[in-house]
Amino acid sequence: MSSGPEEFEEFDLGSHVGEDPVAGEAPSQIVHPTLASELRGYIIGLALAALLTAASFWALDEHVIYGPGIVMALIVFGLAQVGIHLVYFLHLTTSPDNTNNALALAFGVLIVSLIFFGSIWVMYHMNNNMIPAHALMQTRAD
């Protein structure tokens, strides 16, 4: 059995997670990740995510951050954890084959932002445009 370039390396994943061949690219140029390299990435991602979670609880419990700044610190830790999940678990990279994934993520963020901030805007203006309770009681009494 010869080990030609078309044969897979030992412990090859076979699924090639997060990687699509670029159109027109020769198959010999595609580098397939091995089980060891994928497992290493997952372990690094898990360690970083656990570290950020522990840092969030530590920042709350130890009071080392100025009181009003705790909310901002938690937001930063949360956004950092979103980035860790996108890179290490969802395999979102800057390679040309991930352009559609990045655009789909950006569109999803846009839609969620529109729904969230639009709802807040509508509720705020509904509250401002409501009839005050004493005026409502006067209209019912008349």
N, C-alpha and C positions, 0 to 999 in steps of 0.2 A: 504494500500500500504506500503510494508516494504522497508526499506532502506538498502538493502544488498550491499555487496562490488562490485557487478557488475553494480549497478546503478550509473549514473553520478551525480556529484555535481551540484548544482544549477548554472546556467549560464555557463555550460560547452561549450567550443568552438565547439566540435564535429569534427573539421578538424585536430586537433593535429598538428599544424603548426611546421614544422622543426623536427618532431620526428617520427621515424620509430621504431617499436619494434625490438629488437635484437633477432636474431634467437636463439631459445632454451630458451628464457626468459619467465617466467610464466606471464600470463596477469595480475595477481593481483599485480605484482611488478611495472608495468608501471604507472607512475604518469602523469595524464593528466592535462595540464594547464587550468586554468579557464579564463574566459573572463577578470576578473579584473587583473590577473597577466599578461596576454598578453597585455592588454591595458597599464598597468604600464610600461612594457618594451618598448612599442612603444613611449610613452610620454617621457621617459628618453632618448631614442635614438634621438627623434626629438629635445629635449632641447640641448643635447650635439652637434648635428649637427648644430643647429642654433648658438650655442655659438662659435663653431669653425669657422663658416662663418663670424660671427661678429668680431671675433678676427683677421681674415685675413684682413678684411677691416680696422680695427682699426690699425693694424700694418703698413698698407700702408699709411694711412692718418696722423697718429700722428708722424711719423718719430722717434719712440723710439728705433728702431733697426738700427744698423749700415747699411748704404746704400747697400753695396755688400751682406750683410747677409739677406736682405729682401727676395731674391729669395729662399734661403734655408729655411727660416721661412715659406714661403708659401708652399713649398714642404712638410715640416713637417706637417703643418696644413692639407694639402690635403691628405697625407697618413693616418693621424689620422682619418680623416673623412671617408676614405675608410674602415678603421677598424671598426668604429662605424656602418656604413651601413652593413658590413658583419655580425657583431654580433647581432645588435638589429633588423635589418629589414630582412636580409636573413637567420638569425638563424644558422650561421655557428659556431659550437662549437667543443670541443675536444672529444665529446662522440663517442663511437665506431660506431654508426649508421651514423655519418657524415663523415666517412673516404672517401667515394666516392665523396662527395661534395668538400672536401678539395683537393682531387687529381684532380678533374675536374677544380677547380679554379687554382691550380698550373699549370696544363697543358695549360689552357687558357692564363695565364700570360707568360708562356714560348713561346707560339706561337706568341702572340702580341709582346713580346720582340724581338724574332727572326725577325719578319717582320719589326719592327721599326728600330732596330740597323742594320739589313742587308740592308735596304734601305739607311740609312745614310752612311754606308760603301761603297755601290755601287756608290752613288752620289759623295762621296768624291774622290774615285778613278777615276771615269769618268772625273771629273773636272781636276785632275792631269794629265790624259792621253790625254786630248784634245790637238789638234794642236793650238798653239798660233795664235791670229787673224792676226798678220803681216805675219806669215809664210803661213797662209791660203790664204791671198791676193796675195802673191808671186806665189803660185802654180797656182792660177787662171789666173794670168797675163802671165804666161809662156805658 
